[in-house]
Amino acid sequence: MLATCEDFLCPNSVDANEDGYDDRDMAVVQEIIDVNGLTVKDPKKIGRWNWVTNRFEQLILNDTNLTVLPYNLGKLSALKSIRIDNSRLTSITDRIGRLSRLESIHITNSRLKSLPQAIQYLENLRSIEVSNNAFEEFPEAIRDLDIESLDISHNMIDSIGPHIGTLSELKYLTASSNALSSLPEEIGNLTKLYYIDINDNRIRSFPRSFWGLPSLSGMRVALNELDSIPEEIGNLTELKFIIANDNTLTRLPHAIGQLKQLWRIQLNNNYLYCVNGRIDTSAIPIFLKNGSIQSVEGLYNQLCQ
């Protein structure tokens, strides 16, 4: 007997209509339009089709009244990208786990509170952006994925669990404008982490493991509650820039002067080298004044008074 499979699990078998579009993909895209009452009625206009394979590869919906992604979303077996912005979407169907070719999920300015557990089956997923949603917890469903970029900014997340340490391929982490007060020790497992943005949180200090990240090139830590940076920052030999405006820093470690790759540092609105209501210029380390760091911004714009 010949082997068989469900039609949506056989991405290479194409049943094209007279216009050349795959009938099955067309039916699912039309369902997305119909169940959400979208003003765009033509399924050819809410994404991108591959003109060679006639398959639907990118779902793109911006500024719509989208509230639901239907169960049949899982039949779009050639789908590589989902980009939805400014919608009313509150959840994602578990059938997303059938989209084996999916590489990126970007759902922003919507109402998502979580990601489905089935997302763990997306072996080709490399990028997740869910900024400006309604997450209150870090999405545990992403553990062990090979994602390279994660953006969870502008949510209401107050902690990141230890499972972030399983994201061994992560290079870019953006978690700004949440309610984080700390980072887990396991963040030190992210040996490929190149860039981190945790601006506008409540971070007071970093775990010791953070200062051992071998690939870290840039860190944005402005608008937090940092009162010090340890000498261990000298271990971040690849560090090129630090944005640390609007904290409560009073001193900088001398180890910063040993970072040969560092060319930019922003320090506005801290309490650096303040004595009797003004900056004590004699206390400012030479490395901040001698030009070894190409761009030192805000050093004399402190909150001494």
Secondary structure as the mmCIF struct_conf table of DSSP 4:
data_model
#
loop_
_struct_conf.conf_type_id
_struct_conf.id
_struct_conf.beg_label_comp_id
_struct_conf.beg_label_asym_id
_struct_conf.beg_label_seq_id
_struct_conf.end_label_comp_id
_struct_conf.end_label_asym_id
_struct_conf.end_label_seq_id
HELX_RH_3T_P HELX_RH_3T_P1 ASP A 7 LEU A 9
TURN_TY1_P TURN_TY1_P1 PRO A 11 ASN A 12
STRN STRN1 ALA A 16 ALA A 16
TURN_TY1_P TURN_TY1_P2 GLU A 18 ASP A 19
BEND BEND1 GLY A 20 TYR A 21
STRN STRN2 ASP A 22 ASP A 22
HELX_RH_AL_P HELX_RH_AL_P1 ASP A 23 ASN A 36
TURN_TY1_P TURN_TY1_P3 GLY A 37 GLY A 37
BEND BEND2 THR A 39 THR A 39
HELX_RH_3T_P HELX_RH_3T_P2 PRO A 43 LYS A 45
BEND BEND3 ILE A 46 ILE A 46
STRN STRN3 GLY A 47 TRP A 49
TURN_TY1_P TURN_TY1_P4 TRP A 51 THR A 53
STRN STRN4 PHE A 56 ASN A 62
BEND BEND4 ASP A 63 THR A 64
HELX_RH_3T_P HELX_RH_3T_P3 TYR A 71 LYS A 75
TURN_TY1_P TURN_TY1_P5 SER A 77 ALA A 78
STRN STRN5 SER A 81 ASP A 85
BEND BEND5 ASN A 86 ASN A 86
HELX_RH_3T_P HELX_RH_3T_P4 ASP A 94 ARG A 98
TURN_TY1_P TURN_TY1_P6 SER A 100 ARG A 101
STRN STRN6 SER A 104 THR A 108
BEND BEND6 ASN A 109 SER A 110
HELX_RH_3T_P HELX_RH_3T_P5 GLN A 117 TYR A 121
TURN_TY1_P TURN_TY1_P7 GLU A 123 ASN A 124
STRN STRN7 SER A 127 GLU A 129
BEND BEND7 ASN A 132 ASN A 133
BEND BEND8 GLU A 137 GLU A 137
HELX_RH_3T_P HELX_RH_3T_P6 GLU A 140 ILE A 142
TURN_TY1_P TURN_TY1_P8 ARG A 143 ASP A 144
BEND BEND9 GLU A 148 GLU A 148
STRN STRN8 SER A 149 ASP A 151
BEND BEND10 HIS A 154 ASN A 155
HELX_RH_3T_P HELX_RH_3T_P7 PRO A 162 THR A 166
TURN_TY1_P TURN_TY1_P9 SER A 168 GLU A 169
STRN STRN9 TYR A 172 THR A 174
BEND BEND11 SER A 177 ASN A 178
HELX_RH_3T_P HELX_RH_3T_P8 GLU A 185 ASN A 189
TURN_TY1_P TURN_TY1_P10 THR A 191 LYS A 192
STRN STRN10 TYR A 195 ASP A 197
BEND BEND12 ASP A 200 ASN A 201
HELX_RH_3T_P HELX_RH_3T_P9 ARG A 208 GLY A 212
TURN_TY1_P TURN_TY1_P11 PRO A 214 SER A 215
STRN STRN11 GLY A 218 ARG A 220
BEND BEND13 LEU A 223 ASN A 224
HELX_RH_3T_P HELX_RH_3T_P10 GLU A 231 ASN A 235
TURN_TY1_P TURN_TY1_P12 THR A 237 GLU A 238
STRN STRN12 PHE A 241 ILE A 243
BEND BEND14 ASP A 246 ASN A 247
HELX_RH_3T_P HELX_RH_3T_P11 HIS A 254 GLN A 258
TURN_TY1_P TURN_TY1_P13 LYS A 260 GLN A 261
STRN STRN13 ARG A 264 GLN A 266
BEND BEND15 ASN A 269 ASN A 270
TURN_TY1_P TURN_TY1_P14 LEU A 272 TYR A 273
STRN STRN14 CYS A 274 VAL A 275
TURN_TY1_P TURN_TY1_P15 ASN A 276 GLY A 277
STRN STRN15 ARG A 278 ILE A 279
HELX_RH_3T_P HELX_RH_3T_P12 THR A 281 ALA A 283
BEND BEND16 ILE A 284 ILE A 284
HELX_RH_3T_P HELX_RH_3T_P13 ILE A 286 LEU A 288
TURN_TY1_P TURN_TY1_P16 LYS A 289 LYS A 289
BEND BEND17 ASN A 290 GLN A 294
STRN STRN16 SER A 295 GLU A 297
BEND BEND18 GLY A 298 GLY A 298
TURN_TY1_P TURN_TY1_P17 LEU A 299 TYR A 300
#
